[in-house]
């Protein structure tokens, strides 16, 4: 009986030690937004987006100016035109305004899609580097501190190591 208690105690002690060891996962954190902003690819993507945005703004501004000029012309000529002509011209103005609004919506949508397309490979590269550094240093979990999840950050900050891995 004494031997059974000793074996039972030893088994419980081993299981307790294993459970405690399992619970001691290594955790690190990193600010992914700061990492991505520091990557040279992000700067070139932002420059490309800025150029595209300026192109859309220029096109939109010229279309708005054209619309305003057409509106002024129609307003000045309205008294000399028939009611039927004015109704037709009013319809043209409404259609032109709808096209302007559609162009603006399409440009915004296109810019957002372009940003997603340009940023996807950058974020994938950052994630791969984070995974590589975390695995090399034996971390089980890496928390993203840029989203405000971390309450206490006593764990290792991987930002410097990941930047080094990326050559930044």
N, C-alpha and C positions, 0 to 999 in steps of 0.2 A: 504494500500500500504506500509506503514511504517512497519507494522507487517510482511508482505511478505519479505521485504528487510532484516529484522532482522533474519527471519527463513533461508533465502537463505544464508546470511552471516554466520550464525551458522553452517549450513550444510557444506558450503565450508571450514570453519575452521576445522570442525571435519574430513572431508575427507583429508584435507591437513595434519593434525596431524597423521591420520592413515597411510597415504602414507609415511610420514617421519619416522614413527615408523617401518614400514615394511622395509624401506631402510636401517635401522640400524641393519643389520645382524651381528652377532658375528662371527669373523673370527680368527682362530688360525693357527699356522704353526708348522711343525715338519720335521726333517731331517730323513726320513725313512731309508736311507742307514746307518746312524749312529746307529739308533735303531736296525736294523737287525744285524749289525756287533757286537753289544753289547750282543745279545742274545746267551746263552750257546749252543742252538741247532745249531747255525751257526758255531760255533767252531768245534763241532763234525762232522757236514756235511763237512766242509772244510778238516778235518783230513781224513774222508772217501774218499773224492775226491782225496786227495794227495796220499793216499795209492793206489787207483786204477790207478792213473796217473803213479806212479812209476812202477807198475806192467806192464803197457803197454810200458813204456820206456824200461824196462828190456827186455821184449819180442821183442820189435823192435830192440834194440841193438844187441841181439843175432841173430836175423834174418839177420840184415845187415852184421854182421861179417861172418855168414855162406855164405851169398851171395858173399861177397868180396873174401872169400877163394875159392869158386867155380869158380869165375871169374878168379882168379890168376891161378888156376889149369887148366882151359880151355885155357888160354892164353899161359901157358908154354907147354901144350901138343898139341897146334894147329899145329905147324910145322910137327909133326909126324902123324897127322890124315889126313884122306882123306877130300876132299872138301865137300862131302856129310855129313860126320860125323861132320865137323865144322859147317855146316849150321844147322844141327839138334841141336848141342850144343848151337849155337847162339840163336836159337828159344827158347831153355830151359831157357837161361839167360834172354831173354826178358820177358818170362812168369813169371819167378821168380821175376823180377823187378816190373812187374805189380801187382803181388800178394803183394809185399811189400808196394807199393803205396796204394793199396786197403785196406790193413791192417791198415796203418796209417790213412787213411780217415775214416774207420770204427771206429777206436779207438777214434778219435777226436769226431765223431758223438755220440758215446756211452758216452763219458765223458760229452758232452753238455746235453744229455738227462738225465743222472744221476744227473747232477747239477740241472736241472729243477725239477726233481722228488723230490730231497732232499730239495730244497728251497721253493717249493710250500706251504707245510704245515707251514713253518716258516713265510712266508710272509702273509699267511692267519691269523695266530695267531697274528702277529703284527697289521694287519688291524683291527681285531676284538677288540684288546685292544685300538687302536686309536679311533674306533667308540664308545666304551664304555666310555672312558674318555671324549671324545667330547660331547657325549650325557649327561653325568653326569654334565658337566660344562656349558651346554647350548650353545655350539658352533654350528652354522649353517653350516660353511665351515671350512675345515682343508686343508691348502695348503701344498704341499710337497716341502720343501726348498732344498732338495738334487738335484732336477733337475734344479735349478736356475730360478725358476718362480718368486720368490718373489723379488720385487724391494725395498720395504720398509717393514721391519719386526717389526712394532710397536705392532703387535698383540701378543697374548700369545703363548709362545713356549711350546708345550705339551710334549716334549721329556722326561723331568724329571718325569712328572706325569704318562706317559705311561710306563716308565721303572719301576716305583714303582708298577704299576698295574701288570706288568709281573714278579715282584719280582727280578729285576735285580739290 
